[in-house]
């Protein structure tokens, strides 16, 4: 069970992925389903930082060699 109140969305997602893939178990094997289940409580209180729109820089290169 993960309590998401006051935590950043990305960190909650990473913690959930670790549990669901079984990486916290000693019998972890990448190709096996370990059968874990997860409940996220207080998901409506998760924190969204909202800075990515200003900070993210998109670059585009066509690959065309100019003469």
C-alpha positions as a Markdown table, in Angstrom:
| # | Residue | x | y | z |
|---|---|---|---|---|
| 1 | Unk | 0.0 | 0.0 | 0.0 |
| 2 | Unk | 1.3 | 3.4 | -1.0 |
| 3 | Unk | 0.1 | 6.7 | 0.6 |
| 4 | Unk | 0.4 | 9.4 | -2.1 |
| 5 | Unk | -0.6 | 12.4 | 0.0 |
| 6 | Unk | 1.9 | 15.2 | -0.4 |
| 7 | Unk | 4.3 | 13.2 | -2.6 |
| 8 | Unk | 5.4 | 14.1 | -6.1 |
| 9 | Unk | 3.6 | 12.1 | -8.9 |
| 10 | Unk | 6.8 | 10.8 | -10.5 |
| 11 | Unk | 8.2 | 9.4 | -7.3 |
| 12 | Unk | 5.0 | 7.7 | -6.5 |
| 13 | Unk | 4.9 | 6.2 | -10.0 |
| 14 | Unk | 8.5 | 4.9 | -9.6 |
| 15 | Unk | 7.7 | 3.3 | -6.2 |
| 16 | Unk | 4.6 | 1.7 | -7.6 |
| 17 | Unk | 6.6 | 0.3 | -10.5 |
| 18 | Unk | 9.2 | -1.2 | -8.2 |
| 19 | Unk | 6.5 | -3.0 | -6.2 |
| 20 | Unk | 4.6 | -4.2 | -9.2 |
| 21 | Unk | 7.7 | -5.6 | -11.0 |
| 22 | Unk | 8.8 | -7.4 | -7.9 |
| 23 | Unk | 12.1 | -5.6 | -7.5 |
| 24 | Unk | 11.7 | -5.5 | -3.8 |
| 25 | Unk | 11.6 | -9.3 | -3.5 |
| 26 | Unk | 14.6 | -11.5 | -3.1 |
| 27 | Unk | 13.3 | -13.8 | -5.8 |
| 28 | Unk | 13.2 | -11.0 | -8.4 |
| 29 | Unk | 13.7 | -12.2 | -12.0 |
| 30 | Unk | 13.0 | -9.7 | -14.9 |
| 31 | Unk | 10.9 | -12.2 | -17.0 |
| 32 | Unk | 8.7 | -13.6 | -14.2 |
| 33 | Unk | 5.4 | -12.2 | -12.9 |
| 34 | Unk | 5.7 | -12.3 | -9.1 |
| 35 | Unk | 2.0 | -11.6 | -8.6 |
| 36 | Unk | 2.2 | -8.5 | -6.5 |
| 37 | Unk | -0.8 | -6.3 | -5.9 |
| 38 | Unk | -0.8 | -2.6 | -5.0 |
| 39 | Unk | -3.2 | -0.1 | -3.6 |
| 40 | Unk | -2.5 | 3.7 | -3.8 |
| 41 | Unk | -4.4 | 5.7 | -1.2 |
| 42 | Unk | -4.9 | 9.5 | -1.3 |
| 43 | Unk | -4.2 | 9.7 | -5.0 |
| 44 | Unk | -6.2 | 12.9 | -5.2 |
| 45 | Unk | -3.6 | 14.6 | -2.9 |
| 46 | Unk | -0.6 | 13.9 | -5.1 |
| 47 | Unk | 1.6 | 16.9 | -5.9 |
| 48 | Unk | 2.2 | 18.1 | -9.4 |
| 49 | Unk | 5.3 | 20.4 | -9.7 |
| 50 | Unk | 4.3 | 21.9 | -13.0 |
| 51 | Unk | 7.7 | 23.3 | -14.0 |
| 52 | Unk | 8.3 | 21.1 | -16.9 |
| 53 | Unk | 6.4 | 23.4 | -19.3 |
| 54 | Unk | 8.9 | 26.2 | -18.7 |
| 55 | Unk | 12.0 | 24.2 | -18.2 |
| 56 | Unk | 11.8 | 21.6 | -21.0 |
| 57 | Unk | 13.7 | 22.4 | -24.2 |
| 58 | Unk | 12.7 | 20.7 | -27.5 |
| 59 | Unk | 15.3 | 20.5 | -30.2 |
| 60 | Unk | 14.7 | 19.4 | -33.8 |
| 61 | Unk | 17.2 | 18.4 | -36.4 |
| 62 | Unk | 16.1 | 17.2 | -39.9 |
| 63 | Unk | 19.4 | 15.5 | -40.7 |
| 64 | Unk | 19.7 | 17.4 | -43.9 |
| 65 | Unk | 23.3 | 18.5 | -44.5 |
| 66 | Unk | 23.5 | 22.1 | -45.6 |
| 67 | Unk | 26.0 | 23.1 | -48.3 |
